[in-house]
Amino acid sequence: MGHRELKDQLYAQFARIGKALASPQRLELLDLLAQGERSVEELAREAALTVANASQHLRALHDARLVESRKAGLYVYYRLADPTVFELWRAVRTVGERQLAEIDRLVETYMHHPEHLEPLSREDLVRRLSEGDAILLDVRPALEYQQGHVAGARSIPVEQLEARLRELDPTREVVAYCRGPYCLFADEAVALLRAHGFTARRYREGYSGDPRADRLRWRGRSGSGLRGWPLDLALRRPHALGAGPRSRRSRNRARTRQPAGAVASSGHLPGGGHYERERASWRV
């Protein structure tokens, strides 16, 4: 095989990825799958597609090896094939934000609300949580919260929020978040909360589903039940394995025997939540 033929065949394979991404519907499906595994029917409903249309797009993503599927009874479930698929989608989004002025105009038109306070940055969120000055509210669907969420957040899906306002302390600021910078659930929640007299803001970055992007560490104030717990704010597949902070020796053993990215420990958070700590979150 000559050099030219080799290059032609290699770039043809790379082009399969680009072709699979060349659809706004497929990009949205990847964004949804970053939150966790979904059935075709769930994805179709969230993306406002017919089931047949969603299936067609998912097959195109599957053919490019960007997603994987499994069948359970009458339903087919899809998930991202690899963490690098999420990185690819995030890279596409970042390039678009930097290079396409149309994206800025769309965000300014549909997501900028002069009457709202500016969205909170990651650093501001950490500070408010550590000081105990804010309630962190996850307004995504309950299933997405169960599959992974920011530590310390409580779940009230946006469609239930108005009926459950009494569960929130009106004297504390409410910080709402959803899937990411272009998810509108948090904006809807902030507008509703402010209409009912709450001080409310949106967490700009939301929960992306990527532990490296979502990781935040903070320490709770005295009385919060969290002092001294370095928490990873990206919770991945929470489950009920009870374990508290471990000794330095046991932490070192976990580092030694587990591959990079492995979960170092997992357990319950005060108040009934769960956490999983990755190795990087042990750095103090």
N, C-alpha and C positions, 0 to 999 in steps of 0.2 A: 504494500500500500504506500503510495507516494504521500509527501507532506501535504499537498493540496487536498487530496482525497481525505486524509485523516482530519484536517481542519474542517472541511465541509461537513463531515459526519459528526464531529464533535459539536460544532455550532448548531447543527440541526437538532441535536439532543437538547442543548441548552435552550433552543428556541421553543421546545415543547413547554418549558416552564413559563416563558413569556406569553405564549399563546393561551395557556390555561388561565393566566392572570388577566388577560385582555378582556375582561367583562366586569362591569360594576356589580352585577349580582354575585359573581364568584368571589370578588373581594369582600363583599358584605358577609357571605357565608363563611369565609375564612375568619373574619373578625368575630362572628358569632361563635365559631368553633373554638376560638381562643379561650372562651369562657368555660368550655367543657364539652363533653360528648352530647350529641343531640340526635334525635330521630329525624328522619326526612320530614315527617309531618310537623314537628316542632320548628325545624329550620324554615320550612315553607311559610308557616304562620308568622314567624318573626320577621322574615324578609319580604312579606307580602307577595309571595309567589304561589302559583298553583303547585300541588304536590308533583305533578308530572314535570313541570318546568324546573322545580328544585332538584328533582332526581336527575334530570338531564345535565344541569350544571355540576352537580356533585359527581356524576360519572366522568365529566371532563377533568375535574380536579383529581379524581381517583386515577384516571389514565396517566396523568402527569406525576403520579406518586406523591401528591401533596396531602392527600387525606387517605385514611384507612376506614374500613367499614366492618361491621359484624351484624349478623342477623339474630334476632331474638324473637321467636314466634313469628308473628306476622309483620314485625317491624324491623327496619334496617337502621342502624345507628352509625353515625360518622364521627370521626375525631381527627385532629391534626396528625399527620404521619410522623412528625418529628418536631422538636422545639425550633429547629432552624426554619421551619415553615412560618412560624410566627415572626421570627427575625426578618424573614424576607418581606412579609406584609408590612412590618414596621418600617423597613428600609424604603419600600415603595411610598409609604405615607410621608416619611421624612423628606424624601426627594421632592415629592409633590408640594409639600408645604414650603420648601425653600425655593422652588423653581417656578411654580404656577401661581400667578397673581390671582387667578380666578378662585383659588381655594380661600385666600384671605378675604376676598369680596363675599363669598358665600358665608363664611364664618361671621363676618361683620354684619351681614344682613339678617341671618337667621339665629345666631347664637349670642349676639351682643345685646345686653339689656342694660341701658344706662341707669335704670332705677335699681339695679342689683349691685351689690358690692363685688369687687373683683374676685375671681375664683382664688381659692387658697392654693398656694404652692405646697410641695412636699415638705419643705422646711417649716412653713407656717403650721401645717397640720401636726407635725411632730411636736412643735412647741405647745400648741393648744392642748393636745392630748396629754402631754407630760404635766401640764399645769392643772389638768382636770377642768378646763374651762369650756369644753365642747362635748356635744353628743355626736358621735359618728354614725351616720345613717346610711345603710345600704338599701337603695331603692330599686335594685334589679329584681327580676323574678326570683321567687324563693328557691327554685331549683339551682339557679346560678350561685346564690349565696351558700347553699349547702355544698356545692362543688368546690368552692374556694372564695375567701373573702378577706378583707382587711381585719387584722386582729382588733378586738374591742368594739367592732361595729355591730349594731343591731339591725335586724332585717325587718323593714316594712316596705313591701313593694309599693311603687308609686300609686297603683290603682287602689290600694287599701289605705293610703295615708290619711285622707280626710276623715275616714271613719275611725282612725286610731290616734288622732291627735292628742287625746287625753293621756296617752302613754308617755308623752314627752314632757320634760320639765320646761315650762315657758320662760324660766329665768336664765336658761343656759343657751348659748349659741348652738345651732344645729348645722352640722357640716354634712351635706348629702353628696353621695358619689354613685356613679353607675359604671358602665363598661369602659369608658375611656373618654378622650377629649371631644369626640363627636357624638356621644350618646346624649340624648335629650331628656332622659328620665330625670336626671338630677336637676336640670333647669325647670322642669315641670314641678318637681318637689319644692324647690326653692321659692318659686312663684306662689305656690299654694301656702307654704308655711308663712311667708311674709304677709300674705293676704289675711292670715289669722293671727297676726301680731307677733310672730316669732322672729328672732334675728337668725337669719339663715344664709349660708353660702355654699357654693359648690366646690368640691375638691377637684381641681383641674384635671389631674391625671387619671382619676378613677381606678378601677381594677381591671388590668389588661389581661390577666390570666398568665402572665409571664413572671415567674418568681424573681428573676433578676431585675426586671423593671419595677416590680411592685414592692421590693423589699424596703422596709423602713424599720428603724429600731428606735425605741423610746422607752423610758422608765416611768412607771406610774408614781404619783405623789403619795405621801403617807395617807393611809386610809383607803386607798383605791384597791388594795389587794394585789397590786402589780409591782410594787417597789422591788428593785433588784432583779427583775425578769427582763433580760434583753429579748425583745419580741420581734420576730420576723412578721411583718405586716402582710405578707403574701401567704395565705393559707392554702395549701394544696391538698385536695381530697381529704378533708377532716375526718377523723375517726376516733374511736374511744379506746385509746391506749394510754392509761394514766401513768405519767412520769413527770417529776419535777426537775429543777435544775440539778445537774450531776456534778460530781467532783471533777477537778482538773484532770486527774488520772484517767477517769472513765471517758472524759471527752477526748483525751489524746488517743485512747484505744479506739474510739469510734472513728477518729480521723484516719487511723492507720489501716483499719480493716475495711472501710467503706470507700467506694469509688467517688470521684468528684461529682458533686451534685446530689449525692445520696442524702437522705434525711438522717440527721444525727439523733434526734429524739422527737417524740410527739407526746401529746397529752391534753389535759383539760385546762382551760383558762378559768379564772374566777368568774362566776356567773353562768357557767354552763357551756361556754364556748370551747373550742378545741384549737390546738395549734400543732404545727409541725415545724421543727427547726432544721434548717439546712446547715451544713458545716460552716459556711461563711458567717452565719449569725452568731457563732460562738466567740467571734473576735470581740474583745472588750476593751 
